[in-house]
Amino acid sequence: MFKSAATLTGHTMVEWMPCHVRVYELTSVAGTLARIVSQCRITMQARAFSAPRGVVAQRARAAPRAPTHNARGSLHVVASAKKKELFMWEGLREAIDEEMERDPTVCVMGEDVGHYGGSYKCTLGLYKKYGDMRVLDTPICENGFMGMGVGAAMTGLRPIVEGMNMGFLLLAFNQISNNCGMLHYTSGGQYKTPLVIRGPGGVGRQLGAEHSQRLESYFQSIPGVQLVAVSTPRNAKALLKAAIRSDNPIIFFEHVLLYNLKGEVGDRDEVQSLERAEVVRQGTDISIFTYSRMRYVVMQAVAELEKQGYNPEVIDLISLKPFDMETISQSVRKTRKVLIVEECMKTGGIGASLSAVISESLFNELDHEVVRLSSQDVPTAYAYELEAATIVQSSQVVEAVQKTCGARAVATA
């Protein structure tokens, strides 16, 4: 069952547990939300008036510089020298904890996020630390608690809404599309919705068709919503902190097979731009654009391609909306060949959008048509062998690069 995870990351996944959420009446949850807003306002007022003006000024000067928004609306990187290693789920949990500690308006809501600590433990222990006023176990009613999150964001909070599985967010599509993404526009700028929607998705754990959804393309067409897909413990923590601080609604995609990927993370001062891609590997032969778990499938292929004399460039998109066209354009102009590797469906997927943008804006820079490797347009089977057959494998990446770049006369040892 965990063969794919072990191959890609060297770790097995956390065991998935069924939902044991306590089902509250929606009226009771709404009452709790109202108390949260009131309590946060009281806390913020108390902090503002409890210290002499000189003390406040000294604290402000001594505090680390906060991330600022540039003209494109993204956050500048605030780097830190201190590093440590965590599993991705630990990095996500630490990001939430640090932001809740830093900002009393940050709260978490979702199924099993409180007492149980989240299905993948990304909120473990936060209920005990912050209480049920800020960590809310919700009913199994995605459309209902997504609406709560939108309302909380409108009234001054910074909610993090966890979908136990990204497939469940289809039940909240109305709230995400008609309210979350459009309220700033339809209110004439009177409301903003600083809301983070996060949770696990992707293929590879034999969870069947309903729990193996890749919904990036579903949400890509919603105006006003940003999409981010994380791939390492470091960018997961730094990007989640940036997303929580952003005034825009952000859908934060986490792959279920990467939660137990261990790697270096920064401390509480490190955030990353929400709109920047990462150049994973410099190269000259072909630009391979990918994201999330497919980053590791591509790097497996690159290890084989290097032996054959190929020198591919690998770009982790990270920002699925908007695309980082500056990084994309620089790479395409250098290599003049493009391969897009994704786990999303081929029809209408992220790769389709990126291919269209590259063909429209960089057509004269290309020496070869854009090549795409995507999941098949079929439901995901439960059986491991059939499940694996529906998604891209490293051997397919190797073959695509060989066909696009041609044979190499000299192969390295």
C-alpha positions in Angstrom: 0.0 0.0 0.0 2.8 2.4 0.8 5.1 1.2 -2.0 4.9 4.5 -3.9 5.6 6.6 -0.8 8.6 4.5 0.2 10.0 4.8 -3.3 9.7 8.5 -3.5 10.5 9.7 0.0 12.0 6.9 2.0 9.2 7.1 4.5 5.9 5.5 5.1 2.8 7.5 5.6 0.9 8.2 8.8 -2.0 5.8 9.2 -5.3 7.3 8.1 -8.0 7.1 10.7 -11.8 7.5 10.1 -13.6 10.6 11.2 -14.7 10.8 14.8 -15.8 14.4 14.7 -18.3 15.6 17.3 -21.3 16.8 15.5 -22.5 20.1 17.0 -25.6 22.0 16.0 -24.8 24.6 13.4 -26.5 27.3 15.6 -24.1 26.4 18.4 -21.1 26.6 16.2 -22.2 30.0 14.9 -22.5 31.1 18.5 -18.9 30.0 19.1 -17.8 31.9 16.1 -19.4 35.1 17.4 -17.6 34.6 20.7 -14.3 34.2 18.9 -14.7 37.5 17.1 -15.6 39.3 20.4 -12.7 37.7 22.3 -10.2 38.5 19.7 -11.3 42.2 19.6 -11.0 42.3 23.4 -7.5 40.7 23.3 -6.3 43.1 20.7 -7.6 46.2 22.5 -6.1 45.0 25.7 -2.7 44.6 24.1 -3.0 48.0 22.5 -3.7 49.8 25.8 -1.8 47.7 28.4 1.7 49.0 27.7 3.0 52.6 27.8 3.6 54.2 24.4 7.4 54.2 24.8 7.4 50.4 25.5 5.2 49.7 22.5 7.6 51.7 20.3 10.6 49.9 21.7 8.9 46.5 21.0 8.1 47.6 17.5 11.7 48.6 16.8 13.0 45.3 18.3 10.5 43.0 16.5 11.6 41.2 13.3 10.6 43.0 10.2 7.2 41.7 8.9 6.8 40.6 5.3 5.6 43.3 3.0 3.5 43.2 -0.1 5.1 44.1 -3.4 3.3 45.5 -6.5 2.2 42.0 -7.5 0.7 41.3 -4.1 3.2 38.6 -3.1 5.2 38.4 0.1 9.0 39.0 0.1 11.1 36.3 1.6 12.3 36.9 5.1 15.1 34.4 5.5 16.6 33.0 8.7 20.0 31.3 9.4 18.6 28.9 11.9 17.4 25.6 10.4 16.1 22.3 11.7 14.6 19.1 10.2 10.9 18.2 10.5 8.4 16.0 8.7 6.1 18.0 6.4 3.1 17.6 8.7 5.2 18.8 11.6 6.3 21.9 9.6 2.7 22.7 8.7 1.7 22.3 12.4 4.5 24.5 13.5 3.5 27.2 11.0 -0.1 27.2 12.3 1.1 27.2 15.9 3.5 30.1 15.4 1.0 32.2 13.5 -1.7 31.6 16.1 0.8 32.6 18.8 1.7 35.7 16.8 -1.7 36.8 15.8 -4.8 36.3 18.0 -7.1 36.6 15.0 -5.9 33.4 13.5 -8.2 30.4 14.1 -8.6 26.9 12.8 -11.8 25.0 11.9 -12.6 21.7 10.3 -13.5 18.1 10.9 -11.4 16.5 13.7 -8.9 19.4 13.9 -9.5 19.8 17.7 -9.5 16.9 20.1 -8.1 14.5 17.5 -5.5 16.8 16.1 -6.4 16.4 12.5 -6.4 13.3 10.3 -2.8 13.8 9.5 -1.9 15.5 12.8 -1.3 19.0 11.4 -3.2 20.5 14.3 -2.0 18.1 17.0 -2.0 19.7 20.5 -3.3 23.1 19.3 -6.8 22.5 20.9 -5.2 22.1 24.3 -3.0 25.2 23.8 -5.5 27.6 22.3 -8.9 26.2 23.4 -12.2 25.6 21.5 -12.6 29.4 20.9 -9.8 29.2 18.3 -9.6 25.5 17.3 -13.1 24.4 16.3 -14.2 20.9 15.6 -17.0 21.3 13.0 -19.9 19.1 11.9 -19.5 17.0 8.8 -21.0 19.8 6.7 -18.3 21.2 4.4 -20.6 23.9 2.8 -21.6 25.0 6.3 -18.2 25.4 7.9 -16.7 26.9 4.7 -19.4 29.6 5.0 -18.4 30.1 8.6 -14.8 30.5 7.5 -15.8 33.1 4.9 -17.9 35.0 7.4 -15.1 34.9 10.0 -12.7 36.3 7.4 -15.1 39.1 6.6 -15.5 40.1 10.2 -11.8 40.5 11.0 -10.4 37.0 11.7 -7.9 35.0 9.7 -9.4 31.5 9.6 -7.6 28.3 8.4 -10.2 25.9 7.1 -9.0 22.3 6.8 -10.6 19.9 4.4 -10.1 16.4 5.8 -9.7 15.4 2.1 -9.6 17.9 -0.8 -12.3 15.8 -2.5 -14.7 16.9 0.2 -14.3 20.5 -0.8 -16.5 19.8 -3.8 -19.4 20.0 -1.3 -18.2 23.6 -0.4 -17.8 24.7 -4.0 -20.6 27.3 -3.8 -19.1 29.0 -0.8 -15.6 29.0 -2.3 -16.7 30.2 -5.7 -19.6 32.6 -5.1 -18.5 34.0 -1.8 -14.8 33.4 -1.0 -13.4 34.4 -4.4 -15.8 37.2 -5.3 -16.7 39.1 -2.1 -13.9 41.6 -2.4 -15.1 42.5 -5.9 -18.9 42.4 -5.3 -18.6 44.5 -2.2 -16.7 47.2 -4.0 -13.6 46.5 -1.9 -15.4 46.9 1.4 -14.7 43.3 2.4 -11.6 41.2 2.2 -11.4 37.5 2.9 -8.0 36.5 4.4 -8.9 32.8 4.4 -6.6 29.8 3.9 -8.3 26.5 2.7 -5.9 23.6 3.2 -5.8 19.9 3.2 -4.6 16.6 1.7 -5.2 15.3 -1.8 -3.5 13.3 -4.6 -3.1 9.7 -5.6 -1.0 6.9 -4.2 -2.6 5.5 -1.0 -5.2 3.2 -2.4 -8.0 5.4 -1.2 -10.2 4.8 -4.2 -11.8 7.2 -6.7 -13.6 9.5 -4.3 -10.5 10.1 -2.0 -7.9 10.4 -4.7 -9.1 13.6 -6.3 -6.8 16.2 -7.9 -8.9 19.4 -7.8 -6.4 22.0 -8.7 -8.0 22.7 -12.1 -11.5 22.8 -10.6 -10.5 25.8 -8.5 -8.2 27.5 -11.0 -11.0 29.2 -12.8 -12.5 30.9 -9.8 -11.7 34.7 -9.9 -10.0 36.1 -6.8 -8.6 32.9 -5.4 -4.9 32.0 -5.3 -3.7 28.4 -5.6 -0.5 27.1 -4.0 0.9 23.6 -4.1 3.7 22.7 -1.6 6.4 20.0 -2.1 9.0 20.2 0.7 8.8 20.7 4.5 10.6 24.0 4.1 8.3 25.5 1.5 5.3 24.0 3.2 6.0 25.8 6.5 7.2 29.1 4.9 4.3 29.3 2.4 1.6 28.4 4.9 2.8 31.3 7.1 2.8 33.6 4.1 -0.7 32.4 3.2 -2.1 33.0 6.7 -0.7 36.6 6.6 -2.1 37.3 3.1 -5.3 39.3 2.7 -6.3 37.1 -0.3 -8.2 33.8 -0.1 -5.8 31.0 -0.8 -6.3 27.3 -1.5 -3.3 25.4 -0.2 -2.7 22.0 -1.7 -0.8 19.3 0.3 -0.1 15.9 -1.2 -1.0 13.0 1.0 2.2 11.1 0.2 4.4 14.0 1.3 3.3 14.4 4.9 6.1 12.1 6.1 8.7 13.6 3.9 11.5 14.9 6.2 13.6 17.9 5.5 15.0 21.2 6.6 12.7 24.0 7.7 13.3 27.6 8.7 12.3 29.3 12.0 9.4 31.6 12.7 10.8 34.5 10.7 11.0 32.7 7.4 8.3 33.1 4.8 8.3 32.7 1.1 6.6 34.4 -1.8 3.2 33.0 -2.7 3.8 33.8 -6.4 7.3 32.5 -7.1 8.4 29.2 -8.7 11.5 27.3 -7.5 14.3 26.4 -9.9 15.0 22.9 -8.5 17.8 22.1 -11.0 19.5 24.3 -13.6 19.8 22.9 -17.1 20.0 23.7 -20.8 18.4 20.9 -22.8 14.7 21.1 -21.8 12.5 22.9 -19.2 10.5 20.5 -17.1 7.6 22.2 -15.2 6.0 20.3 -12.4 4.6 20.7 -8.9 3.8 18.8 -5.7 4.6 15.1 -5.6 5.5 15.0 -9.3 8.6 17.0 -8.4 10.1 13.7 -7.0 8.9 11.6 -9.9 10.7 14.1 -12.2 13.9 14.1 -10.1 14.0 10.3 -10.2 13.8 10.6 -14.0 16.5 13.2 -14.0 18.9 10.9 -12.2 18.6 8.5 -15.1 18.7 11.2 -17.8 22.0 12.5 -16.4 23.5 9.1 -17.0 22.4 9.3 -20.6 24.0 12.8 -21.1 20.9 15.0 -20.8 20.9 18.2 -18.9 17.2 19.1 -18.1 16.1 22.2 -16.1 13.5 21.4 -13.4 11.0 24.1 -12.2 8.6 23.5 -9.3 5.7 25.8 -10.1 4.5 26.2 -6.5 2.1 29.0 -7.5 -0.6 27.4 -9.7 -2.5 30.7 -9.9 -1.0 33.0 -10.9 1.8 31.4 -12.7 5.3 32.9 -12.1 5.7 33.9 -15.8 9.1 35.6 -15.1 10.7 32.4 -14.0 8.9 30.3 -16.7 9.8 32.7 -19.5 13.5 32.8 -18.5 13.7 29.0 -18.5 11.8 28.6 -21.9 14.1 31.2 -23.6 17.1 29.3 -22.3 16.2 25.7 -23.3 13.6 26.3 -26.0 11.8 23.0 -25.2 9.1 22.4 -22.6 7.8 19.3 -20.8 5.0 19.7 -18.3 4.6 16.9 -15.7 1.5 16.9 -13.4 -0.7 14.6 -11.5 -3.8 16.5 -12.5 -6.1 15.3 -15.2 -5.0 16.0 -18.8 -8.3 17.5 -19.9 -8.6 21.0 -18.5 -5.7 20.5 -16.0 -3.0 22.8 -14.7 -0.8 21.6 -17.5 -3.3 22.6 -20.1 -3.5 26.1 -18.8 0.3 26.4 -18.6 0.7 25.0 -22.1 -1.7 27.5 -23.5 0.0 30.4 -21.8 3.5 29.3 -23.0 2.2 28.8 -26.6 0.5 32.2 -26.6 3.3 34.3 -25.1 6.4 32.3 -25.9 5.6 30.6 -29.2 8.6 32.1 -31.1 11.0 31.0 -28.4 10.1 27.3 -28.9 12.0 24.8 -31.0 9.5 22.0 -30.3 5.8 21.8 -29.4 4.9 21.8 -25.7 4.8 18.2 -24.4 2.4 17.2 -21.5 2.4 14.2 -19.2 -0.7 14.1 -17.0 -3.0 11.6 -15.3 -5.4 9.7 -17.4 -9.0 11.0 -17.6 -10.4 8.0 -15.7 -11.5 7.4 -12.0 -8.6 6.2 -9.8 -8.8 2.5 -9.1 -8.3 1.0 -5.6 -5.9 -1.7 -6.7 -2.3 -0.5 -6.4 -1.2 -1.6 -9.9 -4.2 0.0 -11.6 -3.9 3.1 -9.4 -0.2 3.5 -10.5 -1.2 3.0 -14.2 -3.4 6.1 -14.1 -0.6 8.6 -13.1 2.8 9.6 -14.5 5.8 7.4 -13.7 9.5 8.4 -14.0 10.0 6.1 -17.0 7.5 8.1 -18.9 9.4 11.3 -18.1 12.6 9.7 -19.3 11.0 8.6 -22.6 9.4 12.0 -23.2 12.7 13.9 -22.8 14.5 11.4 -25.1 11.8 11.9 -27.8 11.8 15.7 -27.4 15.6 16.3 -27.2 16.7 13.4 -29.5 19.3 10.8 -28.8 22.6 11.6 -27.1 25.8 10.5 -28.8 27.7 10.4 -25.5 26.3 9.0 -22.3 28.0 9.6 -18.9 29.0 6.7 -16.7 
